[in-house]
C-alpha cells in the first residue's frame, strides 16, 4: 500500500503542524486518509465531516494551501512521497485541529432579505416559466461549505472587513433574491445598499474554488454590481430618467 | 453586518506573501502581468510616434487600428498623435473591464497575488473609495467600445477594395478582418453588455421583447464565457495588426495581395 506523508495542523491557534505517515489504498480521498489517521495514530484529531459525497459542505479544509472539500480530493492526484499539508480554514476562528467556528456566516445569513412571493394565481399556484427557473437554479446548488468565504482576500487578509462585508456565498444569495421573478420586495433593498459589494475586486478566487462550479463572480457578483451601475453609472439611463422621468 | 465571534487564527500563515500552496501559483500573475506590460509599452510607443512612424499605407488601403478612424484636424499640432482621438476608448474599456481588473489586481496590486496567498497591503477598501470607485465607469466605456466595432469592420471591409483597381484580397485585409472579429467578440462578451441586453431583467417570459432580450443574453453569454480568451486574443492581435501595418507602410514588409500595384 502506498504511504501518504501528511502535515496536519494540531491544536488551537497556538498549535503547530504535526507530521504523520499513513498508508492508503487506491480510490481513497484525503478525508479517508484523515479518518485512517484518526483511527490509527491520532484518536483525538478533530475533523468535521458528514456525507463524504461533496454535498454537505462539512469537511472544508485547506489542502496544500488551497481551500477544498477533503472528501473530493482523490489521493491519486498527489505524487507518492509528496507531503500533503492539511490545515483548517484560515478565515474563521479556529476551535481545534481542523475544525473552525463558522458562526459568522450564519449571522450574516440572517441579514439577507427574504423573498416575499406575490399573490397566488387563480388556480392557486405560483407559476414560473422554465427559462426564469433556470437562472436561479445555479444559485441553489450552493452547499454552504464556506470555501468561497474562506478564500476571499477581503476578509481572509483583512478580518476587520467582516463587519461590513457579506462575502461571496451571500452575494449568491442576494443575487437569487434580487433576480427572483416572483419576489415582491423592492429590489433596492437587496441591490443598492450595503453588504459590502464594493469591496469585491473581481479576482474570482471564489469562483475558482467553488466545488459546485457556481459562477459566483460572473453570474452573481458582477450582475449585482451592474444593477448598481444601472442607477448610478449609466449615462443613457440617466438621460432617459431626465427626459422621461421615473425609472429607466 | 454580523461580527466574527473571535479573531481568525493569526498563527496560521498570516504574514505577507505566505501560503501553504506548493503549486506554481506565481506563474499566472507573472505571465499575465508581463504580457500586459509588453502590450502597454508597445502601444504607447506606437501611439506617441504618430506620424513619425507611418501607420497607413500610401494608397490608404491599410490603416492601423490604433488610428481608425483617422482624425487629423488642421489645428492638431504635429507632435500630437492622431491616436489620441482613438485610444482613450479601448484603454478605458479594457482598464475597467472585469476580466482585466482580475488580471492586474493580481499581477500589479498583489491584491491578492493568487488565491489563498497573503497580500501585502495592510488595509483594504476595495472599489468603494477613490480612485478605484472610478471602475464603475465601465458602462460609459462599453457604449464607446460598441461604437468602435462597426468602425473597425468598415476599416477591414475597405481593405478589400483598392481605388482604381477594384476588389481584391491581401494578407493585410485578412489581418484587419481578424482584428475586427476578435475585437467584436471581446466587446460582445462584455459583462456590462450581458447585463444591459437582458441580465437586468428578473423575468424573461412575460412578453416577446423580453424573450428577444433573453436570446440576446444567451448570445452575449456565449462570448462572455470565453471573455478571457477573447480579451487576450484581441489584445495580442490588435498589437500585431498595428505592427504589421507599420511594417508594410514603412516598406519593411511587402503585403502579399491580388492587386497589381504593390503597396
Interface residues (C-beta under 8 A of the other chain):
Chain A: X9 X13 X14 X15 X62 X64 X65 X66 X67 X82 X85 X87 X88 X90 X91 X92 X93 X94 X100 X101 X103 X104 X107 X108 X110 X111 X128 X129 X131 X132 X151 X153 X154 X156 X157 X158 X159 X160 X161 X162 X163 X164 X165 X166 X178 X179 X180 X181 X183 X187 X194 X195 X196 X198 X199 X200 X201 X202 X203 X204 X205 X208 X209 X217 X218 X222 X223 X225 X226 X227 X228 X229 X230 X232 X233 X234 X235 X236
Chain B: X1 X2 X3 X4 X5 X6 X7 X8 X9 X10 X11 X12 X13 X14 X19 X20 X21 X22 X23 X98 X101 X102 X105 X106 X111 X112 X115 X116 X118 X119 X121 X123 X124 X125 X126 X127 X128 X132 X133 X136 X137 X138 X139 X140 X143 X191 X192 X195 X196 X199 X200 X202 X203 X204 X205 X214 X224 X225
